Amino acid sequence: MHAIRIDRTKPLAEEPRSGHNRYHPEIPPALEIGEGEEVVLETRDALDGQIKPGATVADFAALNVGAVHPLTGPVFVKGAKPGDLLEIEFLDIAPQPTAFSAIMPGLGFLRDVMTEPFLVHWKIREGWATSEQIPGVRIPGAPFMGVTATAPSAQKLKEWTAREQRVIDKGGMALPPDPAGAVPAGPCALTGLRTLPPRENGGNFDVKQLTKGAKLYLPVFQEGALFSTGDAHFAQGDGEVCVTAVEMGATVAVRFRVQKGGAAARKFMAPVFTRQSYFADPKVAAPERFLGVMGMPINAAGEIEAENLTLACRNAVLNMIELLQERGFSRSQAYVICSVAVDLRISNVVDVPNYVVSALLPEVIFGD
């Protein structure tokens, strides 16, 4: 069994060979595996263990925001080349026993009106999360990884840094490269991309449907793909509106396949995913599979229209139309299918500047 083990009592900076918190093509892999092999990755929570049980809102002032999203990896997948698609199958996501949620002033969808800090500590037992801070409520578990990504190429690193700087120049909210708190230190810290927004390589898209059994398809930009994951959530509502879910450390098992030339042949560059779920009625035993594709507020010129939820919706529908055309439907047929069968979900409205909308298509409509 291949694995990357960590010591969750230590921050990532004390175990830098196990992971990173910036995206850069030159971060060396922590592990190399073959296609079809299973790997187990232990992950830290999104704030790198800074919010411990017993912490209070007074501790927010001392948070090292540069340490956000400690990711485990990268994993070098043999045979993966630029232009391929990396299939990631989530075999299991096992939660740690404690978690947190927080309102942090200046962050979140309602950051203009929700200005008072608030902290919730969760205990995770037998598939439920409960908290003394929200008595009388228990949250059912549906663990998934909030951040999953491949590495950018040197060219994409340059392009994406420049376009996010243009968002900042226009008065939008985005985070430029910053070496403070970066792992690994050195040249990668100076120019590495921050992990807050999702991008074409995946990242912090916070799509709650990516639970155990889901398959995610990400484009490969670097040899070996250089896969990383982290920011596990025990549960989350679509939108993640206060900027945190039930944030936890986790142990995730994944398996990789490589679709040769899959990304190069596709007309759009956005994550695609599938999952098998079951009907809510326990009397119905038939499994239900769905196909999903994400949309972000990136226009046809490759520029970010920051926090433009309408554009993210539009791109999700256009990307689903392209997927249906790949299955042999005409563009008009695909558009009608989207109208009568596809559900649009606001996956997150907080990971600025790139909100995410997912389009979900139940595959039962295709019969056998």
C-alpha positions in Angstrom: 0.0 0.0 0.0 1.4 3.4 -1.0 0.9 6.1 1.6 1.9 9.6 2.7 1.7 9.7 6.5 1.8 12.9 8.5 2.0 13.9 12.2 -1.1 16.1 12.7 0.3 17.5 15.9 2.9 19.3 13.8 2.2 22.1 11.2 3.1 21.4 7.6 6.2 23.6 7.9 7.7 21.0 10.2 7.0 18.2 7.7 7.6 20.0 4.4 8.4 16.9 2.5 4.8 15.6 3.0 3.0 18.5 1.3 2.7 22.1 0.2 0.4 25.1 0.4 1.2 26.8 -2.9 0.9 25.6 -6.5 4.1 25.5 -8.5 5.4 23.2 -11.2 8.8 22.8 -9.5 7.5 21.4 -6.1 9.1 17.9 -6.0 6.8 14.9 -5.6 6.4 13.3 -2.2 5.5 10.0 -3.7 5.6 8.2 -7.1 3.0 5.6 -8.1 1.8 3.7 -11.1 -1.5 4.0 -12.8 -4.2 1.9 -11.2 -2.4 1.7 -7.8 -4.1 2.8 -4.6 -2.6 5.5 -2.4 -3.6 6.6 1.1 -3.0 10.3 2.0 -3.3 11.7 5.5 -4.4 15.3 5.5 -4.4 18.3 7.8 -7.4 20.6 8.2 -7.7 23.8 6.1 -6.0 26.0 8.8 -3.1 23.6 9.4 -4.2 22.7 12.9 -4.3 26.3 14.2 -7.9 26.0 15.5 -7.6 23.4 18.2 -10.4 22.1 20.4 -10.7 24.8 23.1 -9.7 27.7 20.8 -11.8 30.9 21.0 -12.4 33.8 18.6 -9.7 35.6 20.4 -7.3 33.2 18.7 -8.3 34.5 15.2 -5.9 37.4 15.6 -2.9 35.2 15.7 -3.8 33.0 12.7 -1.1 32.6 10.1 -3.3 33.0 7.0 -0.3 32.2 4.8 -0.5 28.6 6.0 -4.0 28.0 4.7 -4.7 24.8 2.8 -1.9 22.5 3.7 -2.1 19.9 0.9 -0.7 16.4 1.0 1.4 15.6 -2.0 2.3 16.0 -4.8 1.9 12.5 -6.1 3.7 11.7 -9.3 1.5 9.4 -11.5 3.6 7.4 -13.9 2.6 7.9 -17.5 0.6 11.1 -17.1 1.7 13.7 -19.6 0.5 17.2 -20.4 -2.7 17.0 -22.4 -4.0 13.9 -20.6 -6.9 13.7 -18.2 -6.2 12.3 -14.7 -9.1 10.3 -13.3 -9.1 10.3 -9.5 -11.4 7.8 -7.9 -12.2 8.5 -4.2 -12.2 5.1 -2.5 -12.6 6.2 1.1 -12.5 9.4 3.1 -12.2 8.8 6.9 -12.7 11.8 9.2 -10.8 12.8 12.3 -12.9 13.0 15.5 -12.9 16.8 15.8 -13.7 19.6 13.5 -14.5 23.3 13.4 -16.6 26.0 11.6 -16.0 29.7 11.8 -17.3 33.1 10.8 -14.2 35.2 10.1 -14.7 38.9 9.5 -13.8 40.0 6.0 -14.5 36.6 4.5 -17.5 34.8 3.2 -20.4 35.5 0.9 -22.1 38.0 3.3 -18.8 39.5 4.5 -20.4 43.0 4.2 -23.1 42.3 6.8 -21.8 39.3 8.9 -19.0 41.1 10.7 -18.9 39.4 14.1 -16.5 36.5 14.6 -18.0 33.1 15.7 -16.4 29.7 16.3 -18.0 26.3 16.4 -16.2 23.2 17.6 -17.7 19.9 16.4 -17.4 16.4 17.7 -17.7 13.7 15.0 -19.2 10.4 16.2 -20.9 7.6 14.3 -21.5 9.6 11.2 -22.8 12.8 12.8 -21.3 16.1 13.9 -22.6 17.8 17.0 -21.5 21.0 18.9 -22.1 22.7 22.2 -22.1 26.0 20.3 -25.2 25.0 18.2 -27.2 22.8 20.6 -30.0 20.7 19.4 -28.5 20.3 15.9 -26.6 17.3 14.5 -25.1 17.4 11.0 -25.1 14.1 8.9 -21.7 13.3 7.5 -20.9 13.3 3.8 -17.1 13.6 3.8 -15.3 15.0 0.8 -12.1 16.8 -0.1 -12.5 20.5 -0.6 -9.2 20.9 -2.5 -8.0 18.5 -5.1 -5.6 19.6 -7.9 -2.9 18.8 -10.4 0.1 21.2 -10.7 0.1 24.1 -13.2 2.7 24.3 -15.9 5.2 27.1 -15.9 3.2 28.8 -18.6 -0.1 28.5 -16.7 1.5 29.7 -13.5 2.5 32.9 -15.4 -0.9 33.3 -17.1 -3.0 32.7 -14.0 -0.9 35.0 -11.8 -1.2 37.8 -14.4 -5.0 37.4 -14.7 -5.6 37.4 -11.0 -3.4 40.5 -10.7 -5.7 42.2 -13.2 -8.6 41.3 -10.9 -6.8 43.1 -8.0 -6.0 46.1 -10.2 -9.7 46.5 -11.0 -10.5 46.5 -7.3 -11.6 42.8 -7.0 -10.7 40.4 -4.3 -7.8 38.0 -5.1 -4.6 37.0 -3.3 -1.3 37.5 -5.1 1.7 35.3 -4.5 3.1 35.8 -1.0 6.0 33.8 0.6 4.8 34.5 4.1 3.8 31.1 5.5 4.5 29.3 2.2 5.6 25.7 2.1 8.0 24.8 0.6 10.1 27.9 1.2 12.5 29.2 -1.4 11.8 30.0 -5.1 8.5 28.2 -5.2 7.2 30.4 -2.3 8.0 33.6 -4.2 5.9 32.9 -7.2 3.6 30.0 -6.2 -0.1 30.4 -6.7 -2.3 30.7 -3.6 -4.8 27.9 -3.0 -8.0 30.0 -2.3 -9.5 30.1 -5.7 -10.2 27.0 -7.9 -8.8 27.1 -11.4 -8.6 24.9 -14.5 -6.3 22.5 -12.7 -8.9 22.0 -9.9 -8.2 23.2 -6.5 -10.5 24.7 -3.9 -13.8 24.1 -5.7 -15.6 22.7 -2.6 -18.0 20.5 -4.6 -19.8 18.5 -1.9 -20.8 15.7 -4.4 -17.2 14.4 -4.5 -17.7 11.9 -1.7 -16.6 8.3 -1.5 -17.2 6.6 -4.8 -16.9 9.7 -6.9 -14.6 10.0 -9.8 -13.0 13.4 -10.7 -11.3 14.2 -14.0 -8.6 16.9 -14.0 -6.4 18.1 -16.9 -2.7 17.3 -16.7 -0.3 20.2 -17.2 2.9 18.7 -15.9 4.5 15.3 -16.4 3.3 13.0 -13.7 0.3 15.3 -13.1 1.6 16.1 -9.5 -1.6 15.5 -7.7 -2.4 16.9 -4.2 -5.4 17.1 -1.9 -6.5 18.5 1.4 -9.1 20.7 3.1 -11.4 17.8 4.0 -15.0 18.6 4.9 -17.2 16.3 7.0 -20.2 18.1 5.7 -21.1 21.3 3.8 -24.1 23.1 2.3 -23.9 24.0 -1.4 -22.4 27.5 -1.4 -20.3 27.2 1.8 -21.5 30.7 2.4 -19.7 31.6 5.6 -16.4 30.4 4.1 -16.0 27.3 6.2 -17.7 23.9 6.2 -17.3 21.3 9.0 -13.5 21.5 8.6 -11.4 18.5 9.6 -8.4 16.4 9.0 -8.9 13.2 7.1 -7.4 10.1 5.6 -8.3 9.7 2.0 -7.7 6.7 -0.3 -7.6 7.3 -4.0 -6.8 5.5 -7.2 -5.7 7.0 -10.5 -6.3 6.3 -14.2 -4.9 8.3 -17.1 -6.9 9.1 -20.2 -4.4 9.8 -22.9 -5.0 13.0 -24.7 -8.3 13.5 -22.9 -7.7 17.1 -21.9 -6.2 18.1 -25.3 -9.2 16.8 -27.1 -11.8 18.6 -25.0 -13.1 22.0 -26.0 -13.2 23.3 -22.5 -10.8 23.2 -19.5 -12.9 22.6 -16.4 -13.1 19.7 -13.9 -15.6 17.0 -14.6 -16.9 14.4 -12.1 -19.2 11.4 -11.8 -20.7 9.6 -8.8 -23.1 6.8 -8.0 -25.6 7.6 -5.3 -28.9 6.0 -4.2 -32.5 7.1 -4.3 -33.7 8.6 -1.0 -36.6 6.0 -0.8 -35.0 2.9 0.7 -37.6 0.8 -1.2 -35.9 1.8 -4.5 -32.7 -0.4 -4.7 -31.6 0.9 -8.1 -28.4 3.0 -8.0 -28.4 6.4 -9.6 -25.4 7.7 -11.4 -24.8 11.3 -12.4 -22.4 13.2 -14.5 -21.2 16.6 -13.3 -19.2 19.5 -14.8 -18.1 22.7 -13.2 -18.3 26.3 -14.4 -16.2 29.2 -13.1 -16.4 33.0 -13.9 -13.7 32.8 -16.6 -14.8 34.4 -20.0 -13.9 33.3 -23.5 -10.8 35.4 -23.5 -9.5 33.5 -20.4 -10.0 36.5 -18.1 -11.7 36.3 -14.7 -14.9 38.2 -14.2 -14.6 38.1 -10.4 -17.5 36.7 -8.4 -19.7 36.7 -11.5 -22.1 33.9 -10.6 -24.1 34.4 -13.8 -21.0 33.7 -15.9 -20.2 30.6 -13.7 -23.7 29.3 -14.4 -23.4 30.0 -18.1 -20.1 28.1 -18.3 -21.5 25.2 -16.4 -24.3 24.8 -18.9 -22.0 25.4 -21.9 -19.6 22.8 -20.6 -22.4 20.3 -20.1 -23.6 20.9 -23.7 -20.1 20.1 -24.9 -20.0 16.9 -22.9 -23.4 15.8 -24.4 -22.1 16.6 -27.9 -19.2 14.3 -27.1 -21.9 11.6 -26.6 -23.3 12.3 -30.1 -26.1 14.7 -29.4 -26.5 17.9 -31.5 -26.0 21.2 -29.8 -29.8 21.9 -29.9 -30.6 18.5 -28.4 -28.0 19.0 -25.7 -29.5 22.4 -24.8 -32.9 20.9 -24.4 -31.6 18.0 -22.3 -29.9 20.6 -20.0 -33.3 22.4 -19.6 -35.3 19.3 -18.8 -32.9 17.1 -16.8 -29.8 19.0 -15.6 -29.7 20.5 -12.0 -27.5 23.6 -11.5 -25.9 23.8 -8.0 -24.1 26.7 -6.5 -21.1 24.7 -5.2 -19.4 27.7 -3.6 -19.7 31.5 -3.5 -16.7 32.3 -1.3 -13.5 31.1 -3.0 -12.8 34.4 -4.6 -12.4 35.4 -7.3 -13.7 32.1 -8.9 -17.1 31.0 -7.7 -18.1 27.5 -8.8 -21.4 26.3 -10.2 -21.9 22.6 -10.9 -24.3 21.1 -13.5 -25.5 17.6 -12.6 -27.0 15.2 -15.1 -28.7 12.0 -13.9 -27.4 9.3 -16.2 -30.6 7.3 -15.8 -32.1 9.3 -18.6 -29.9 7.3 -21.0 -31.5 4.0 -20.0 -29.0 1.2 -20.5 
